[in-house]
């Protein structure tokens, strides 16, 4: 290759660093900032669906949680991260599902989600 078609090695590294910073800087769903690592380990992200949007009107919020998390872990994590009072926690384990695209077969991994009911007057702002 000639020098006309080559980028300098330094410019390539700078470009890679800039693109890496952009990818890290823009997460899809923002979680609140806090210093409790255990809370972030039990609550993975808000679970935003049409049904979850309907439940928000009833003061209920849906979160995707880790497979090892218990109801008490989720309750403590939501109270620490969002600074609200939790009234009730329902945990649901979603099964894995079979998927096929053309001749390729596989499974969609299962996950665990929690429906959190808050006490009257408390509210969570989920940025999506």
C-alpha positions as CSV (number, residue, x, y, z in Angstrom):
1,X,0.0,0.0,0.0
2,X,1.1,3.5,-0.7
3,X,1.3,6.3,1.8
4,X,-1.7,8.0,0.2
5,X,-4.1,5.3,1.4
6,X,-2.7,4.8,4.9
7,X,-3.8,6.7,7.9
8,X,-1.2,7.4,10.4
9,X,-1.1,5.0,13.3
10,X,-1.8,7.7,15.8
11,X,-4.8,9.0,14.0
12,X,-6.3,5.4,13.8
13,X,-5.9,5.0,17.6
14,X,-7.5,8.4,18.2
15,X,-10.5,7.5,16.0
16,X,-10.9,4.2,17.9
17,X,-10.8,5.9,21.3
18,X,-13.4,8.5,20.2
19,X,-15.8,5.8,18.9
20,X,-15.3,3.8,22.1
21,X,-16.1,6.8,24.2
22,X,-19.3,7.5,22.2
23,X,-20.5,3.9,22.6
24,X,-20.0,4.0,26.4
25,X,-21.4,7.5,26.9
26,X,-24.9,6.7,25.4
27,X,-26.6,3.8,27.3
28,X,-30.1,2.9,26.1
29,X,-31.7,3.3,29.5
30,X,-30.3,5.4,32.3
31,X,-30.2,4.0,35.9
32,X,-29.9,6.5,38.8
33,X,-26.4,7.2,40.1
34,X,-25.4,5.6,43.5
35,X,-22.6,4.0,45.3
36,X,-24.3,0.7,46.2
37,X,-22.8,-2.0,43.9
38,X,-25.1,-4.7,45.3
39,X,-28.2,-2.7,44.2
40,X,-26.9,-2.5,40.6
41,X,-26.2,-6.2,40.7
42,X,-29.7,-7.1,41.6
43,X,-31.6,-4.6,39.4
44,X,-30.3,-4.8,35.8
45,X,-32.7,-2.3,34.0
46,X,-36.2,-1.0,33.8
47,X,-38.3,-3.3,31.6
48,X,-40.2,-1.1,29.2
49,X,-43.1,-2.6,27.4
50,X,-46.7,-1.6,26.6
51,X,-48.0,-3.5,29.6
52,X,-45.4,-1.9,31.8
53,X,-46.6,1.5,30.7
54,X,-50.2,0.6,31.6
55,X,-49.0,-0.6,35.1
56,X,-47.3,2.8,35.7
57,X,-50.7,4.3,35.9
58,X,-51.4,2.0,38.9
59,X,-48.2,3.0,40.6
60,X,-46.4,-0.2,39.6
61,X,-43.0,-0.4,37.9
62,X,-41.4,-3.3,36.1
63,X,-37.6,-4.1,36.3
64,X,-35.4,-6.8,34.8
65,X,-33.5,-8.4,37.7
66,X,-30.7,-10.9,38.1
67,X,-31.5,-14.6,38.4
68,X,-30.1,-14.7,41.9
69,X,-32.0,-11.7,43.3
70,X,-34.7,-12.3,45.9
71,X,-37.7,-10.1,46.7
72,X,-36.0,-8.5,49.7
73,X,-32.9,-7.8,47.5
74,X,-35.0,-6.1,44.9
75,X,-37.0,-4.1,47.6
76,X,-33.8,-2.8,49.2
77,X,-32.2,-2.0,45.9
78,X,-35.2,0.0,44.6
79,X,-35.5,1.9,47.9
80,X,-31.8,2.8,47.8
81,X,-31.5,3.7,44.1
82,X,-34.8,5.6,43.6
83,X,-35.3,6.9,47.2
84,X,-38.9,5.6,47.4
85,X,-40.9,3.3,49.7
86,X,-41.8,-0.1,48.3
87,X,-45.2,-1.5,49.2
88,X,-45.1,-4.9,47.4
89,X,-42.8,-6.9,45.1
90,X,-43.9,-9.6,42.7
91,X,-41.1,-11.7,41.0
92,X,-41.7,-13.6,37.7
93,X,-39.3,-15.9,36.0
94,X,-39.8,-15.7,32.2
95,X,-39.0,-19.0,30.5
96,X,-36.6,-19.3,27.6
97,X,-38.2,-19.6,24.2
98,X,-37.5,-21.5,21.0
99,X,-36.7,-19.4,18.0
100,X,-36.0,-20.3,14.4
101,X,-34.8,-18.1,11.6
102,X,-34.7,-20.0,8.3
103,X,-32.8,-23.1,9.0
104,X,-31.0,-21.8,12.1
105,X,-32.5,-22.8,15.4
106,X,-31.8,-21.6,18.9
107,X,-33.3,-20.3,22.1
108,X,-34.0,-16.9,23.4
109,X,-32.7,-16.8,27.0
110,X,-35.1,-16.6,29.9
111,X,-34.9,-13.9,32.5
112,X,-36.4,-12.7,35.8
113,X,-38.5,-9.6,36.2
114,X,-40.0,-7.9,39.2
115,X,-43.2,-5.8,39.4
116,X,-42.7,-3.2,42.2
117,X,-45.7,-1.5,43.8
118,X,-44.9,1.8,45.4
119,X,-46.7,3.5,48.4
120,X,-49.1,6.3,47.5
121,X,-47.4,9.6,46.6
122,X,-44.1,8.0,45.5
123,X,-43.1,8.0,41.9
124,X,-40.1,6.8,39.8
125,X,-38.9,8.8,36.7
126,X,-37.7,6.2,34.1
127,X,-35.8,7.8,31.3
128,X,-36.1,5.7,28.2
